[in-house]
């Protein structure tokens, strides 16, 4: 009887922990591509004033490690987590290993100023292989993610990734089984940021409907990412013309819509420098 009670208590603790993690749906993340600006006070104050909770920081090995440590410490003081961001259209396991070696070395040097996650922005659909042999491009991409997940899971870090909203239309049938790429990514990472680049509530809800369902299924936190860069010929994918006030109104409505989805983690705004130039 005691064993049964203990088992139920343990299940309760696990549920509470998972529920607490899932309920953190107030994420407000952003991508910081210009790594050199981590010493810029204006950039730092912008992140704080905009109440950003998570920064995806592009890793540049040319930047001295002490600058990363100082930035992470400033962000921590403001309750902002910093994830190590990198990727590319032609990335493979060797590329990841180079990033992982840098992170490992940095963490050894500055154990009190660690990144909280590895954040991959790998876009195989921009490579020539995607057009030449899509099946191979997809399977190589999956190999990369599995390799990265194995490496990261051996530490206290998480593995997160950016995915376009249309990955649910990319099918695979290979050594990883069969299905669509969006579901596979959500099942095989600790979190995803959907590049849901649309500027209306209806469009954002429509194009991410499947991903939100997968988030529930695999209990994986999902961030809804929107764009602020100008796209003169495709204005519907960005808030460059609408401005920040309307963007915030749309994001608030999206967050309200997904309030009952415990794995809707929050919103992401791409990216710091274009966001800074966004009109009100």
Secondary structure as GFF3:
##gff-version 3
##sequence-region A 1 280
A	DSSP	alpha_helix	2	22	.	.	.	ID=ss1
A	DSSP	beta_strand	27	32	.	.	.	ID=ss2
A	DSSP	three_ten_helix	35	39	.	.	.	ID=ss3
A	DSSP	alpha_helix	41	49	.	.	.	ID=ss4
A	DSSP	beta_strand	54	58	.	.	.	ID=ss5
A	DSSP	alpha_helix	65	77	.	.	.	ID=ss6
A	DSSP	beta_strand	81	86	.	.	.	ID=ss7
A	DSSP	alpha_helix	93	109	.	.	.	ID=ss8
A	DSSP	beta_strand	117	120	.	.	.	ID=ss9
A	DSSP	three_ten_helix	124	126	.	.	.	ID=ss10
A	DSSP	alpha_helix	128	132	.	.	.	ID=ss11
A	DSSP	alpha_helix	134	153	.	.	.	ID=ss12
A	DSSP	beta_strand	158	164	.	.	.	ID=ss13
A	DSSP	three_ten_helix	165	169	.	.	.	ID=ss14
A	DSSP	beta_strand	171	174	.	.	.	ID=ss15
A	DSSP	beta_strand	177	180	.	.	.	ID=ss16
A	DSSP	alpha_helix	181	187	.	.	.	ID=ss17
A	DSSP	beta_strand	191	195	.	.	.	ID=ss18
A	DSSP	alpha_helix	201	207	.	.	.	ID=ss19
A	DSSP	alpha_helix	209	218	.	.	.	ID=ss20
A	DSSP	beta_strand	221	227	.	.	.	ID=ss21
A	DSSP	three_ten_helix	235	237	.	.	.	ID=ss22
A	DSSP	alpha_helix	244	257	.	.	.	ID=ss23
A	DSSP	beta_strand	264	270	.	.	.	ID=ss24
A	DSSP	alpha_helix	272	276	.	.	.	ID=ss25
###
